[in-house]
Amino acid sequence: MNLVYNSDHFYVVEFAGDGYELVDKERGRGTFLQGPSAARFRESMQSVIAASPTIASMDEFLSGFEELLTQAIVLH
């Protein structure tokens, strides 16, 4: 498990060989991407990171995935 990104609004965790977990902290929603979806997400993230993004621009990029964030985050 590798924390790829963490801000006040989002976090992204990479699971080696398995995929990515993306969570919108404000909405309390997340998703897990694996397979071809995870590969496309990784490529997109690499492109954004290569441009040395600000926190605001990175959060804006991640907000483009909000329609995929369908799982409620529940804390025990």
Backbone as JSON Lines, residues from 0, in Angstrom:
{"i":0,"aa":"M","n":[0.85,-1.16,0.0],"ca":[0.0,0.0,0.0],"c":[0.9,1.23,0.0]}
{"i":1,"aa":"N","n":[0.59,2.17,-0.91],"ca":[1.4,3.36,-1.07],"c":[0.47,4.57,-1.17]}
{"i":2,"aa":"L","n":[0.59,5.5,-0.23],"ca":[-0.19,6.72,-0.27],"c":[0.37,7.59,-1.39]}
{"i":3,"aa":"V","n":[-0.43,7.79,-2.44],"ca":[0.0,8.54,-3.61],"c":[-0.32,10.03,-3.45]}
{"i":4,"aa":"Y","n":[-1.47,10.33,-2.84],"ca":[-1.9,11.72,-2.72],"c":[-2.81,11.86,-1.51]}
{"i":5,"aa":"N","n":[-2.66,12.99,-0.81],"ca":[-3.5,13.26,0.35],"c":[-3.66,14.77,0.49]}
{"i":6,"aa":"S","n":[-4.89,15.25,0.45],"ca":[-5.18,16.66,0.67],"c":[-6.37,16.76,1.62]}
{"i":7,"aa":"D","n":[-6.85,17.96,1.84],"ca":[-8.03,18.13,2.69],"c":[-9.28,17.52,2.04]}
{"i":8,"aa":"H","n":[-9.24,17.34,0.72],"ca":[-10.43,16.89,-0.02],"c":[-10.37,15.44,-0.51]}
{"i":9,"aa":"F","n":[-9.2,14.97,-0.89],"ca":[-9.06,13.64,-1.49],"c":[-7.86,12.9,-0.93]}
{"i":10,"aa":"Y","n":[-7.93,11.57,-1.05],"ca":[-6.71,10.78,-0.93],"c":[-6.74,9.67,-1.96]}
{"i":11,"aa":"V","n":[-5.54,9.27,-2.38],"ca":[-5.38,8.19,-3.35],"c":[-4.33,7.24,-2.79]}
{"i":12,"aa":"V","n":[-4.68,5.96,-2.74],"ca":[-3.77,4.92,-2.28],"c":[-3.59,3.91,-3.4]}
{"i":13,"aa":"E","n":[-2.35,3.54,-3.65],"ca":[-2.03,2.51,-4.65],"c":[-1.75,1.2,-3.92]}
{"i":14,"aa":"F","n":[-2.39,0.15,-4.37],"ca":[-2.16,-1.19,-3.85],"c":[-1.37,-1.95,-4.91]}
{"i":15,"aa":"A","n":[-0.15,-2.33,-4.58],"ca":[0.75,-2.96,-5.54],"c":[0.1,-4.12,-6.27]}
{"i":16,"aa":"G","n":[0.02,-3.97,-7.57],"ca":[-0.51,-5.05,-8.39],"c":[-2.02,-5.18,-8.38]}
{"i":17,"aa":"D","n":[-2.71,-4.45,-7.5],"ca":[-4.16,-4.61,-7.39],"c":[-4.95,-3.43,-7.91]}
{"i":18,"aa":"G","n":[-4.53,-2.21,-7.63],"ca":[-5.28,-1.07,-8.1],"c":[-5.14,0.15,-7.22]}
{"i":19,"aa":"Y","n":[-6.13,1.03,-7.33],"ca":[-6.13,2.31,-6.62],"c":[-7.42,2.52,-5.87]}
{"i":20,"aa":"E","n":[-7.3,3.05,-4.67],"ca":[-8.45,3.49,-3.92],"c":[-8.46,5.02,-3.98]}
{"i":21,"aa":"L","n":[-9.59,5.58,-4.37],"ca":[-9.77,7.02,-4.46],"c":[-10.92,7.41,-3.55]}
{"i":22,"aa":"V","n":[-10.69,8.37,-2.64],"ca":[-11.7,8.77,-1.67],"c":[-11.86,10.29,-1.68]}
{"i":23,"aa":"D","n":[-13.11,10.72,-1.74],"ca":[-13.47,12.12,-1.55],"c":[-13.82,12.27,-0.07]}
{"i":24,"aa":"K","n":[-12.97,12.91,0.69],"ca":[-13.14,13.04,2.13],"c":[-14.37,13.86,2.49]}
{"i":25,"aa":"E","n":[-14.65,14.91,1.71],"ca":[-15.79,15.77,2.03],"c":[-17.13,15.07,1.84]}
{"i":26,"aa":"R","n":[-17.25,14.28,0.79],"ca":[-18.5,13.59,0.5],"c":[-18.59,12.24,1.2]}
{"i":27,"aa":"G","n":[-17.47,11.73,1.72],"ca":[-17.48,10.44,2.38],"c":[-17.76,9.31,1.41]}
{"i":28,"aa":"R","n":[-17.23,9.43,0.2],"ca":[-17.45,8.43,-0.86],"c":[-16.12,8.02,-1.46]}
{"i":29,"aa":"G","n":[-16.06,6.78,-1.93],"ca":[-14.83,6.3,-2.55],"c":[-15.09,5.22,-3.56]}
{"i":30,"aa":"T","n":[-14.01,4.78,-4.19],"ca":[-14.09,3.69,-5.15],"c":[-12.74,2.98,-5.2]}
{"i":31,"aa":"F","n":[-12.74,1.79,-5.75],"ca":[-11.52,1.03,-5.97],"c":[-11.43,0.74,-7.45]}
{"i":32,"aa":"L","n":[-10.32,1.14,-8.06],"ca":[-10.09,0.92,-9.49],"c":[-9.08,-0.2,-9.65]}
{"i":33,"aa":"Q","n":[-9.37,-1.14,-10.55],"ca":[-8.42,-2.21,-10.83],"c":[-8.48,-2.56,-12.3]}
{"i":34,"aa":"G","n":[-7.52,-3.34,-12.74],"ca":[-7.48,-3.76,-14.13],"c":[-7.24,-2.59,-15.07]}
{"i":35,"aa":"P","n":[-7.9,-2.61,-16.25],"ca":[-7.71,-1.53,-17.23],"c":[-8.06,-0.15,-16.69]}
{"i":36,"aa":"S","n":[-9.04,-0.06,-15.82],"ca":[-9.41,1.24,-15.23],"c":[-8.26,1.79,-14.39]}
{"i":37,"aa":"A","n":[-7.63,0.94,-13.62],"ca":[-6.5,1.36,-12.79],"c":[-5.32,1.79,-13.67]}
{"i":38,"aa":"A","n":[-5.1,1.08,-14.76],"ca":[-4.0,1.43,-15.67],"c":[-4.24,2.81,-16.28]}
{"i":39,"aa":"R","n":[-5.45,3.08,-16.71],"ca":[-5.77,4.4,-17.28],"c":[-5.64,5.49,-16.22]}
{"i":40,"aa":"F","n":[-6.11,5.2,-15.01],"ca":[-6.0,6.17,-13.92],"c":[-4.53,6.46,-13.63]}
{"i":41,"aa":"R","n":[-3.69,5.43,-13.58],"ca":[-2.25,5.61,-13.32],"c":[-1.62,6.49,-14.39]}
{"i":42,"aa":"E","n":[-1.94,6.24,-15.66],"ca":[-1.4,7.05,-16.75],"c":[-1.84,8.51,-16.61]}
{"i":43,"aa":"S","n":[-3.1,8.72,-16.28],"ca":[-3.6,10.08,-16.09],"c":[-2.9,10.77,-14.93]}
{"i":44,"aa":"M","n":[-2.75,10.06,-13.82],"ca":[-2.07,10.62,-12.65],"c":[-0.62,10.98,-12.98]}
{"i":45,"aa":"Q","n":[0.06,10.12,-13.71],"ca":[1.45,10.39,-14.08],"c":[1.56,11.64,-14.93]}
{"i":46,"aa":"S","n":[0.62,11.85,-15.84],"ca":[0.63,13.05,-16.67],"c":[0.42,14.3,-15.83]}
{"i":47,"aa":"V","n":[-0.51,14.23,-14.9],"ca":[-0.78,15.39,-14.04],"c":[0.42,15.67,-13.14]}
{"i":48,"aa":"I","n":[0.99,14.65,-12.55],"ca":[2.13,14.81,-11.65],"c":[3.35,15.37,-12.4]}
{"i":49,"aa":"A","n":[3.53,14.96,-13.65],"ca":[4.66,15.44,-14.44],"c":[4.6,16.95,-14.66]}
{"i":50,"aa":"A","n":[3.4,17.53,-14.58],"ca":[3.22,18.97,-14.77],"c":[3.41,19.75,-13.47]}
{"i":51,"aa":"S","n":[3.88,19.11,-12.41],"ca":[4.07,19.74,-11.1],"c":[2.83,20.51,-10.66]}
{"i":52,"aa":"P","n":[1.74,19.78,-10.39],"ca":[0.48,20.44,-10.08],"c":[0.46,21.08,-8.69]}
{"i":53,"aa":"T","n":[-0.43,22.05,-8.53],"ca":[-0.71,22.59,-7.21],"c":[-1.74,21.66,-6.55]}
{"i":54,"aa":"I","n":[-1.96,21.85,-5.27],"ca":[-2.98,21.05,-4.58],"c":[-4.34,21.31,-5.21]}
{"i":55,"aa":"A","n":[-4.62,22.57,-5.53],"ca":[-5.91,22.92,-6.13],"c":[-6.1,22.24,-7.49]}
{"i":56,"aa":"S","n":[-5.06,22.22,-8.33],"ca":[-5.2,21.6,-9.64],"c":[-5.28,20.08,-9.54]}
{"i":57,"aa":"M","n":[-4.59,19.51,-8.56],"ca":[-4.68,18.06,-8.36],"c":[-6.08,17.68,-7.87]}
{"i":58,"aa":"D","n":[-6.62,18.46,-6.92],"ca":[-7.98,18.21,-6.45],"c":[-9.0,18.37,-7.58]}
{"i":59,"aa":"E","n":[-8.77,19.34,-8.45],"ca":[-9.66,19.54,-9.59],"c":[-9.62,18.33,-10.52]}
{"i":60,"aa":"F","n":[-8.42,17.8,-10.77],"ca":[-8.28,16.6,-11.58],"c":[-9.05,15.43,-10.96]}
{"i":61,"aa":"L","n":[-8.86,15.22,-9.67],"ca":[-9.52,14.1,-8.99],"c":[-11.03,14.28,-8.92]}
{"i":62,"aa":"S","n":[-11.5,15.51,-8.88],"ca":[-12.95,15.73,-8.85],"c":[-13.6,15.26,-10.14]}
{"i":63,"aa":"G","n":[-12.83,15.1,-11.19],"ca":[-13.35,14.55,-12.45],"c":[-13.77,13.09,-12.34]}
{"i":64,"aa":"F","n":[-13.41,12.43,-11.26],"ca":[-13.75,11.03,-11.05],"c":[-14.92,10.86,-10.08]}
{"i":65,"aa":"E","n":[-15.55,11.96,-9.68],"ca":[-16.6,11.91,-8.66],"c":[-17.75,10.98,-9.0]}
{"i":66,"aa":"E","n":[-18.1,10.85,-10.26],"ca":[-19.22,9.97,-10.6],"c":[-18.91,8.5,-10.32]}
{"i":67,"aa":"L","n":[-17.64,8.17,-10.18],"ca":[-17.25,6.79,-9.86],"c":[-17.25,6.53,-8.35]}
{"i":68,"aa":"L","n":[-17.3,7.58,-7.56],"ca":[-17.2,7.45,-6.11],"c":[-18.57,7.13,-5.52]}
{"i":69,"aa":"T","n":[-18.91,5.86,-5.55],"ca":[-20.26,5.43,-5.17],"c":[-20.32,4.68,-3.84]}
{"i":70,"aa":"Q","n":[-19.18,4.31,-3.3],"ca":[-19.16,3.55,-2.05],"c":[-19.06,4.49,-0.85]}
{"i":71,"aa":"A","n":[-20.01,4.4,0.07],"ca":[-19.96,5.22,1.29],"c":[-18.79,4.76,2.15]}
{"i":72,"aa":"I","n":[-18.09,5.73,2.72],"ca":[-16.98,5.44,3.64],"c":[-17.57,5.38,5.05]}
{"i":73,"aa":"V","n":[-17.38,4.27,5.71],"ca":[-17.93,4.06,7.04],"c":[-16.78,3.83,8.0]}
{"i":74,"aa":"L","n":[-16.76,4.6,9.06],"ca":[-15.73,4.43,10.1],"c":[-16.31,3.64,11.25]}
{"i":75,"aa":"H","n":[-15.52,2.73,11.78],"ca":[-15.97,1.91,12.9],"c":[-15.37,2.41,14.17]}
